[in-house]
């Protein structure tokens, strides 16, 4: 765990907004956090910029972002950049260490290719469709152990929005971001990473889930409701009992839209 996005300290300091990520569905800003004269680039998501959702409590997405980081840290998944809750220039919200994602490295993990060009080995096809010119295309993801660990993490937190654009790569580390619609008490797992569905958990994956069961509850009590914490622990325990990654359920969408 040597990547600075996993070790940096965020918290007290002067937070200045420097830009806005316009492609985000909720108000999302680039910001610099200055502490002791040193600036750290961050992503700031104020609560007041969250769009209401019919199935998630209002003004809780920032709390869920922090909860996702806590689960990642406690379980040793190390797939979420350091995330804290702050009182920023636009009010309370989540603050996450910025990751300068490497576009070429991401394309080696998740990609959109002509359907006839899907590699025979080392990749899984996620979604098939047509492009703007009615040509067959496929969204694919690599058979990569770092992505697989992210898939296990998503199953634990019940991530409803694992799009290709929410997967980052930097300095050999794979990160997941945008976890605001996670931790629902009802099954809502929507992800591109179904390539290992039904496969047995590996030893390291089991160990990470076991740590969550043993230690995550107290750390999440300030960010999630009691019902959501209990649901998280039940999901993790069920995952351990079954010993396999989950499969898509037919009664609900299993892939987010758009997939990127």
C-alpha positions in Angstrom: 0.0 0.0 0.0 2.5 2.6 -1.2 0.3 4.8 -3.5 0.0 8.3 -2.0 -3.8 8.2 -2.6 -3.9 5.4 0.1 -1.6 7.0 2.6 -2.1 10.7 2.4 -3.8 12.5 5.4 -6.8 14.6 4.7 -8.7 16.8 7.1 -8.0 20.2 8.7 -6.6 22.8 6.3 -7.7 25.4 3.8 -9.9 24.0 1.0 -10.1 26.0 -2.2 -12.3 25.0 -5.2 -10.3 25.0 -8.4 -12.6 23.5 -11.0 -15.7 21.3 -11.6 -16.1 17.9 -13.1 -19.1 18.5 -15.4 -19.6 14.9 -16.4 -20.5 13.9 -12.9 -24.2 13.5 -12.1 -23.9 15.3 -8.8 -22.0 18.5 -8.0 -18.4 17.4 -8.0 -15.4 19.8 -7.7 -11.7 19.7 -8.0 -10.1 21.3 -4.9 -6.8 22.0 -3.3 -6.4 21.2 0.4 -3.5 23.2 1.9 -2.0 22.1 5.1 1.3 23.5 6.5 2.0 25.2 3.2 1.6 21.9 1.2 -1.3 21.5 -1.3 -3.1 18.3 -2.0 -5.4 17.9 -5.0 -8.8 16.4 -4.0 -12.3 15.7 -5.2 -15.0 17.6 -3.1 -18.6 16.6 -3.3 -20.9 18.9 -1.2 -24.0 17.4 0.2 -26.1 20.2 -1.1 -25.1 19.2 -4.6 -26.5 15.7 -4.4 -29.5 15.0 -6.6 -32.4 13.3 -4.7 -32.8 9.6 -5.5 -36.0 7.6 -5.0 -34.3 4.6 -3.4 -31.6 6.2 -1.2 -32.1 8.6 1.7 -31.5 12.2 0.9 -28.2 13.8 1.7 -26.4 10.5 2.5 -24.3 10.0 -0.6 -21.2 11.7 0.9 -21.5 9.5 4.0 -21.5 6.4 1.8 -18.4 7.6 0.0 -16.6 7.7 3.4 -18.1 4.3 4.4 -16.8 2.8 1.2 -13.3 4.0 2.0 -13.5 2.6 5.6 -14.5 -0.8 4.2 -11.7 -0.7 1.7 -9.2 0.2 4.4 -10.4 -2.2 7.1 -10.6 -5.1 4.8 -7.3 -4.4 3.2 -8.9 -4.1 -0.3 -7.1 -0.8 -0.8 -9.2 0.1 -3.8 -10.6 3.4 -2.6 -8.5 6.6 -2.2 -8.5 8.2 1.2 -11.9 9.8 1.8 -13.1 12.0 4.7 -16.0 14.2 5.5 -15.3 17.9 5.7 -17.1 21.3 6.1 -16.0 22.8 2.8 -16.6 26.1 0.9 -20.0 24.8 -0.2 -20.9 23.2 3.1 -20.4 19.6 4.4 -19.4 16.9 1.9 -17.0 14.2 1.1 -13.4 14.9 0.2 -11.3 12.3 -1.6 -7.7 12.2 -2.6 -7.4 12.8 -6.3 -5.9 10.0 -8.5 -4.3 10.9 -11.7 -5.6 8.0 -13.7 -3.5 6.6 -16.5 -5.7 6.3 -19.6 -3.6 3.6 -21.3 -3.5 1.5 -18.1 -7.3 1.7 -17.7 -7.8 0.6 -21.3 -5.9 -2.6 -20.4 -8.6 -3.2 -17.7 -11.8 -2.0 -19.3 -12.4 -1.2 -23.0 -14.9 -0.8 -25.8 -14.0 -2.8 -28.9 -15.6 -4.0 -32.1 -17.4 -7.3 -31.2 -15.3 -9.2 -33.8 -12.1 -8.1 -32.0 -12.9 -9.4 -28.5 -9.7 -11.2 -27.4 -10.2 -15.0 -27.0 -8.2 -15.1 -23.8 -7.7 -12.9 -20.8 -10.9 -10.8 -21.3 -14.6 -11.1 -20.5 -17.3 -9.6 -22.6 -19.8 -7.5 -20.4 -22.2 -5.7 -22.8 -22.8 -6.1 -26.5 -24.5 -3.4 -28.6 -24.3 -1.2 -31.6 -22.3 2.0 -32.0 -23.6 5.2 -33.7 -23.0 3.6 -37.1 -24.8 0.4 -36.2 -21.6 -1.6 -35.9 -21.5 -4.3 -33.3 -19.4 -3.4 -30.3 -18.6 -4.9 -26.9 -17.6 -3.6 -23.5 -15.0 -5.9 -22.1 -13.0 -6.2 -18.9 -9.7 -8.0 -18.3 -9.2 -11.1 -16.3 -7.0 -9.2 -13.8 -6.7 -10.1 -10.1 -6.8 -6.4 -9.2 -10.2 -6.0 -10.9 -11.4 -9.2 -9.4 -10.6 -7.9 -5.9 -12.6 -4.8 -6.8 -15.5 -7.1 -7.8 -15.4 -8.7 -4.4 -15.4 -5.3 -2.7 -18.4 -4.2 -4.8 -20.3 -7.3 -3.7 -19.6 -6.5 -0.1 -20.7 -2.9 -0.3 -23.6 -3.6 -2.7 -22.3 -1.1 -5.2 -25.1 -0.1 -7.6 -22.9 1.8 -10.0 -19.6 0.1 -11.0 -19.2 1.7 -14.5 -16.1 1.6 -16.6 -15.5 5.3 -15.9 -15.4 4.6 -12.2 -12.3 2.4 -12.5 -9.0 4.2 -12.3 -5.4 3.0 -12.7 -2.3 4.7 -11.3 1.2 3.4 -10.6 0.1 -0.2 -10.9 -2.8 0.3 -8.5 -6.4 -0.1 -9.4 -8.9 2.2 -7.8 -12.7 2.4 -7.7 -14.4 5.8 -7.2 -18.0 7.1 -6.9 -19.5 4.9 -4.3 -22.3 7.2 -3.3 -25.0 4.7 -4.2 -23.8 1.7 -2.2 -24.8 0.0 1.0 -28.5 -0.2 0.3 -30.3 -2.8 2.4 -31.9 -4.3 -0.7 -29.8 -6.2 -3.3 -28.7 -3.6 -5.9 -25.4 -4.8 -7.2 -24.9 -3.3 -10.7 -21.4 -3.7 -12.2 -19.5 -4.5 -15.3 -17.3 -6.9 -13.4 -19.3 -10.1 -13.8 -16.6 -12.1 -15.5 -15.9 -14.2 -12.4 -19.5 -14.7 -11.4 -19.9 -18.0 -9.5 -16.2 -18.6 -9.2 -14.8 -19.6 -5.8 -13.3 -16.9 -3.6 -9.6 -17.0 -3.3 -7.7 -17.1 0.0 -6.8 -13.4 -0.1 -10.4 -12.4 -1.0 -11.8 -14.5 1.8 -9.4 -12.9 4.2 -10.5 -9.4 3.2 -14.2 -10.2 3.6 -13.4 -11.8 7.0 -11.7 -8.6 8.2 -14.8 -6.6 7.2 -17.1 -9.0 9.2 -14.8 -8.8 12.2 -13.9 -5.1 12.3 -16.0 -2.8 10.1 -19.2 -2.5 12.1 -18.0 0.2 14.6 -16.2 2.3 12.0 -19.4 2.5 9.9 -21.9 3.4 12.6 -21.4 7.2 12.1 -21.9 7.0 8.3 -24.6 4.4 7.7 -27.8 3.5 9.5 -28.0 0.5 11.8 -30.0 -1.4 9.2 -27.4 -0.7 6.5 -24.5 -1.8 8.7 -26.4 -5.0 9.6 -27.1 -5.6 5.9 -23.5 -5.1 5.0 -22.4 -7.7 7.6 -25.1 -10.2 6.5 -23.9 -9.8 2.8 -20.3 -10.4 3.8 -21.2 -13.4 6.0 -23.3 -14.8 3.2 -20.5 -14.3 0.7 -18.2 -16.3 3.0 -20.7 -19.1 3.5 -21.3 -19.5 -0.2 -17.7 -19.1 -0.9 -18.3 -17.8 -4.4 -18.7 -14.5 -6.2 -22.3 -13.6 -6.8 -24.1 -14.1 -10.1 -26.5 -11.6 -11.7 -30.1 -11.8 -10.5 -32.7 -11.9 -13.3 -35.3 -9.8 -11.6 -33.3 -6.5 -11.6 -30.7 -4.7 -13.9 -27.2 -6.1 -13.3 -25.2 -3.6 -15.3 -25.3 0.2 -14.8 -26.3 2.4 -17.7 -24.5 3.9 -19.4 -21.8 1.2 -18.9 -19.1 3.9 -19.1 
